[in-house]
């Protein structure tokens, strides 16, 4: 594991460095995907940069608010940047809201934009898995499999790399389906279900999972909700699309002399 890199006497947290790589690589893929569906990639770069900064600020503020009794005695420590001292759910939510708002103001069709962004999200998920492996975070359960890695006094599942492979597989599948999606938004919903399903499977090998009622993995329960929600949304979108097609067909019949 390489939690810290020392370059020229300066210590750099591997996880933070990988986060920057994940952002750049994800939006580079989004750039390519946007061109394939006739969207301006510059809109995504601009929106992505603002959303990234807003997400980082939101994650930091969320963490400070959550642990305010600690920071009350020394408020200036809240300004220290450490990727471990972040409330990532808050950061992701803030980033997504800012991203959607920016794209909406730019006049980008949000459903088509979501299809493009889903591929980048899968890429970022894959890179984040590599970052977690390098830092030793979110490690796996003990195993006797030959591909296990030595970590924290035991041979463990490289669950972070399982996650990275799942991200790559989802990204490749979404990329191949980009030109064959039946309607705008379809790829984003299916991508969400695939990523949640992948995380659902991977989580079974993670040793750091939070438990509910002493035996149920909280993250798996959350992923089940996302999968079920995505399937319900997909069914609704398909019904809506069919209804619009039927209305268009009826309108064409009425204008035929």
Buried (B, 14 or more C-beta within 10 A) or exposed (E): BEEEEEEEEEEEBBBBBBBEBBBBBBBBBBBBBBEEBEBBBEBBBBBBEBBBEBBBBBBBBBBBEEEEEEBEEEEEEBEEEEBEBBBBEBBBBBBBBBBBBBBEEBEBBBBBBBBBBBBBBBBBBBBBBBBBBBBBBBBBBEBEEEEBBEBEEBBBBBBBBBBBBBBBBBBBBBBEBBEEBEBBBBBBBBBBBBBBBBBBEBBBBBBEBEEEEEEEBEBBEBBEEBBEBBBEBBEEBBEEBEEEEEEEEEEEEEEEE
